[in-house]
Amino acid sequence: MPRPRGFEQEAPPPAREWPISGRSARRAQRRPFVDAEWRSLAPPRAVGRSSLSGGKLAAAAVAVAEQRTRRAASRVRIVVTKAPTACWNRGSPLPRFSCGLRVGRTGRRDPDNRSLKDTMFARGLKRKCVGHEEDVEGALAGLKTVSSYSLQRQSLLDMSLVKLQLCHMLVEPNLCRSVLIANTVRQIQEEMTQDGTWRAVAPQAAERAPLDRLVSTEILCRAAWGQEGAHPAPGLGDGHTQGPVSDLCPVTSAQAPRHPQSSAWEMDGPRENRGSFHKSLDQIFETLETKNPSCMEELFSDVDSPYYDLDTVLTGMMGGARSGPCEGLEGLAPATPAPSSSCKSDLGELDHVVEILVET
Amino acid sequence: CGRELFSWQLHCADIISTVEFNYSGDLLATGDKGGRVVIFQREQENKSRPHSRGEYNVYSTFQSHEPEFDYLKSLEIEEKINKIRWLPQQNAAHFLLSTNDKTIKLWKISERDKRAEGYNLKDEDGRLRDPFRITALRVPILKPMDLMVEASPRRIFANAHTYHINSISVNSDHETYLSADDLRINLWHLEITDRSFNIVDIKPANMEELTEVITAAEFHPHQCNVFVYSSSKGTIRLCDMRSSALCDRHSKFFEEPEDPSSRSFFSEIISSISDVKFSHSGRYMMTRDYLSVKVWDLNMESRPVETHQVHEYLRSKLCSLYENDCIFDKFECCWNGSDSAIMTGSYNNFFRMFDRDTRRDVTLEASRESSKPRASLKPRKVCTGGKRRKDEISVDSLDFNKKILHTAWHPVDNVIAVAATNNLYIFQDKIN
């Protein structure tokens, strides 16, 4: 693999006088480092053919610099630029966020003229809207009955599951990250179990011990440390080239009106109220394991609560005088979520998401 | 008497992934995402150039690791250099260990400034001489030549890690070193490449029960039998290799009890330790988790003796940081030579320095502006709420793409190296 790139040094500005204060024997007491008044001075050294003006010092500098340049040049080509502004991060990619849900609304700029994408409040992906008017109403009604804390917890859970699914698709998933996300998911599940949230939906599962319902790390992140199943890349790649929306398989299950609470877990309409927690998880993981483009779409479409609103609510909460440390979701007072009309997603954003997924 | 402060900014073709000074501080090694190692050397103080002392210039560049393909798992192994550690210098050559996710290499960096001239069988340009033309014998003589720095791989330690290597640490006996991946720690001898000893293994029999991974490990600077390793749950275990061959049972267990009032779903993630470093004295160790830096006394396991908040203003943004994966960023930390100050990085190209004696801290920025002549490196401040003052930056304007994960401090002087994505900044505080 060719490695033509080298290390580029910023050239100094034109010649300048150095304060020749001489080396005094008296050493000032060393101030603590944090006190130091840092001043930056561009280096006066000449590297290669620089524009330093003449003078003995400059000549000596050039000689030494040339020696070093030659030495270094024998290993790699060093690009010397005259102007300090010449090469600045040109062509080098900044680290990308691995979570595809980072997609924000482009075009808006905050007062500091920075795209929203770069800042804290990158909005999450706008979910595909349910589509039917009655569903929207039903969802709204459902939302009102469920506390926003549960919604947010649900959103966090969904976000975590999607992250784990992206684990499946990454070439070499980061084990530490996977374990941390899996632990978070487990925490949420524990709490949901203790809350009795799931018992309400699946009474026949009440006799199960909570531990049974806890998802093991292995299931959550199977591909992370056990290579099983088909590779997702080809599937996604095909989906991408043919057009993300058109190629996505239609959802196999009926899109029946859902309980907003259990919406994330239900893949099939008819089995909606029957499915126990465990079963629903199995469905999820089946979906995850098939690793085709439709599963991502399913995962997104099943969540009613607007994903990005987690942030809105959190922001809103933080804006109101809270001086203490944030307690995350647990510290939030119930707040009315934003209307779900804004959860309609553009095809363009879906495009973008699939593109990101394909590229990661 | 004046105070001269220098800064250098160097642009790298790739993202810098590790920075390390050697034991004397004369050499500074950086590794990048493309598998390259670049070594800088400090210029010797020279009477003819009094103002140039202490500059770091490129000394050697070499390709340490190449991307590989694991055919068994159908996975590509990244060539990104995760860590570089220098060996103490024992002769004219310098040695360092560099590692990517799977393979550790020992490199020898040596200078050549003489070459032999006057061979009998070869011409000066290397062509073989016709033996019949040789009428007299001569003794080759050594002549000085332009200084050439060569790097050659001396040992390759491979195939010992199933998971990604996150740390390497050279032992104080200068003969062995450890390498740690997510679940195991291996002990190597520098001379032996086909064997390593597994000294810690936290892989559960049933992978379904995996909830904790190793995040960093380091040998004690003076006691060759002691090492520590940190975990993703915010705990540090100190192990003594004399107690047993497999150090699964720790000798000391450091964990700070959780504050129940600040518990959230993100508590565990932000407690995950990204770096652990012993102090030069060997009496303390420092750990970096997502929001803070903690200094521990090795004799007290119950809680740290100091806790320094790095960017507490991010605590209320944890959900967004989780969403964009920034919460998984692994920041490093470092001590200064006298253990009186510690430094670590943050976002927006900010880095923080804490003075342990005076209990003061400062936030500085590594940026182009700081490299302008006569521009002073102003302490920065992040505004957390309410009215923003003129020089402050609000939390919402921070650029989370610009993170400083890797910093290094000269072992003796006040020279620091800060890696900001593709750029390396060297700041030097010199008293004239």
Interface residues (C-beta under 8 A of the other chain):
Chain A: M1 R3 R5 G6 F7 E8 Q9 E10 P13 R16 W18 P19 I20 S21 G22 R23 S24 R26 R27 A28 R30 P32 F33 V34 D35 A36 E37 W38 R39 S40 L41 A42 P43 P44 R45 L57 A60 A61 V64 A65 Q67 R68 R70 R71 A72 S74 R75 V76 I78 P84 T85 C87 W88 N89 S92 L94 P95 F97 S98 C99 L101 R102 D110 D112 R114 D118 T119 M120 F121 A122 G124 R153 L156 M159 K163 V171 E172 N174 L175 C176 R177 V179 L180 A182 N183 T184 R186 Q187 I188 S216 T217 E218 I219 W225 G226 Q227 H231 L310 D311 L314 M318 R322 P325 C326 E327 G328 L329 E330 G331
Chain B: C1 G2 R3 E4 L5 F6 S7 W8 Q9 L10 H11 C12 A13 D14 I15 G34 R36 V38 E43 N46 S48 R49 P50 H51 S52 E55 N57 V58 Y59 S60 T61 F62 Q63 E66 P67 K73 S74 L75 E76 I77 E78 D101 D146 L147 M148 V149 Y163 H164 D182 L183 N206 M207 E208 E209 L210 T211 E212 V213 T215 S232 S261 S262 R263 S264 F265 F266 S267 E268 I269 S272 E312 R315 S316 K317 L318 C319 S320 L321 Y322 E323 N324 D325 C326 F328 N336 S340 A341 M353 F354 D355 D357 T358 R360 D361 V362 L364 R368 S370 S371 K372 P373 R374 A375 S376 L377 S394 V395 D396 S397 L398 D399 F400 N401 K403 N414 T421 N422 N423 F427 D429 I431 N432
